[in-house]
Amino acid sequence: YNRALVRLGLCAFSNELVVEAHAALMELAAGARTKELLAQAVTSQRYGERNPDQERQERRRLVPYHMHINLELVEAVHLFCAMLLELPNLAHNAFDPKRRSAVVSKTFRRYLDQFERQVFNGPPENTRDHVMTAAHLLLEGEWRKAADQLTSMAVWDLLPDPARTRAFLRAKIQTEGLRAYLISSYAHFDSLSLSALAERFDLPPNETHALVSKMLLDGTIHACWDQPTDTLAVQRMEPTKLQFLALQFADKCAQLVEANERVLDSRTGSYGYKYEPRDGYGERSRRPWVERGDRGGHHGGGGGGYNGMLSPGGTPGGVPPAAASRRAPRRAAPAWGRHWPPLL
C-alpha cells in the first residue's frame, strides 16, 4: 500500500497535479522511516528488539534492488509541492493570524525555520537544502535564482519527461512568486502597473491579469482594477503592526479565559462552557448527581422513598407519617446507585 501511494504521488506530480501529489506523499515522506515503510530496508534495532526468526521474515518482505523507489526523488517532490502550497501563507506579515492558522505542511515549516535560524548557510548540498534555499529566495522576490536552484537538481532526470518537468517547475515558480510578491509587498504601493508585473515575472499580460483577479476575488489582497490605465489601485485595509499585536493579545486572552473556565467546570461539577445555552435563571445547568449540596436529602430516613429525597413532612416520598408507619419496610438502595438520576 505504501509503495502504491508513493507511485500515485509521483504520477500526480508528473501530470502537474500539485495538491494531489502532496496529499499522497505527505504522511510517508514527512517521517524519518521512509525507507522502512517502502520495504527497502530493515527496521532499525532501536524501534524494537527482534529474534532471528522475526528478522528473517522481515528480510523476506524486502523488495529487490531494481524495484527500489528513489528516496531523493520522493523527498524533492514532497518538499516542492509543500513549498508551492505554503508560500502564500508564509508571505503574509509575521504578525498576521493567517500565517499561524493556515498551516498546510508542518514538516516544511519546521525545515524552513531550521534553515533560517542558522548563522551561516553555505551552498546547497542535498535535496532539502536546494528546496529551502529556493523558498527563501522566493520570499525575497528573487524568483529567477530560485528557479535556477530547483531546475539544476539532477533528481528530475529520474522522471519520464525531465524537460517537461523543468518547464513546469519554472512556470509554477513564476506564478507562485507573483502571488507571494503581491501578498508581501502590495500594501507598500498606491498602484501597480499590469505591464510592470508581467515584465517582472516574465508572464503574459493576460495570465497576470487572470492571476491577480483571482486573488482579488478570494480576498487575498485588497485592491481594484483601473481598466483605462491597466493599473491595480491598492486599498489601505491592512492592519498595522500595533493592530496585529492587539489581535494576538486578544486571542491569547480568550484562550486563557477558556482554559480557566474548563478548570473551574471540572472542579465545580457544571458542564457546558461559555458559548452553550443556560437555564432560565442565567445559571449553567448542573448535574444533580454531582452537585450534592443542592439537595436536602441524605439525612434521617433518606434510605427509602424516591431517590433518597425527603418530603417537607420529614417522611420519604411525601407520605404521611401514619401511612409510612403501616408500610412494609423496603430495602435501602445500594450506595453506588443512591445518587443516580431517575430513569425516564
Long-range contacts (C-beta under 8 A, 24 or more apart in sequence): 2-28, 2-37, 2-38, 2-39, 3-38, 3-39, 3-63, 3-69, 6-38, 6-69, 6-74, 7-69, 9-74, 9-77, 9-78, 10-69, 10-73, 10-74, 10-77, 10-159, 13-77, 13-81, 13-159, 14-159, 14-160, 14-161, 14-165, 16-168, 18-81, 18-84, 18-85, 18-172, 19-81, 19-85, 21-77, 21-78, 21-81, 22-78, 22-81, 22-82, 22-85, 22-104, 22-105, 25-74, 25-77, 25-78, 25-81, 26-78, 26-82, 26-105, 26-107, 28-74, 29-74, 29-75, 29-77, 29-78, 30-78, 30-105, 30-107, 34-71, 34-74, 34-75, 35-71, 38-63, 38-68, 38-69, 38-71, 39-63, 40-68, 40-69, 40-71, 70-155, 70-158, 72-126, 72-127, 72-155, 73-155, 73-158, 73-159, 75-127, 75-128, 76-127, 76-130, 76-131, 76-153, 76-155, 76-156, 79-108, 79-111, 79-127, 79-128, 79-131, 80-131, 80-150, 80-169, 82-107, 82-108, 83-108, 83-131, 83-134, 83-135, 83-138, 84-172, 84-176, 87-135, 87-138, 87-139, 87-176, 87-179, 87-180, 88-176, 88-179, 88-180, 88-183, 88-220, 90-135, 90-139, 90-180, 91-139, 91-179, 91-180, 91-181, 91-183, 91-184, 92-183, 92-184, 93-184, 93-238, 93-241, 93-244, 95-241, 95-244, 95-245, 95-248, 96-244, 97-244, 97-247, 97-248, 97-251, 112-136, 124-149, 127-153, 127-155, 134-173, 138-173, 138-176, 138-177, 138-180, 139-180, 139-184, 141-177, 141-180, 141-181, 141-185, 143-173, 143-174, 143-177, 143-201, 146-173, 146-177, 147-173, 147-174, 174-201, 174-202, 174-203, 175-201, 175-203, 175-207, 175-211, 177-201, 178-203, 178-208, 178-211, 178-212, 179-211, 179-215, 179-220, 182-212, 182-215, 182-220, 182-221, 183-220, 183-221, 186-221, 186-223, 186-232, 186-234, 187-234, 187-236, 187-238, 189-234, 190-233, 190-234, 191-226, 191-231, 191-232, 191-233, 191-234, 192-223, 192-231, 192-232, 192-234, 193-230, 193-231, 193-232, 194-230, 194-231, 194-232, 195-230, 197-232, 288-339, 288-341, 289-339, 289-340, 289-341, 292-339, 303-332, 303-333, 304-329, 304-330, 304-332, 306-342, 307-338, 307-340, 307-342, 308-333, 308-338, 308-339
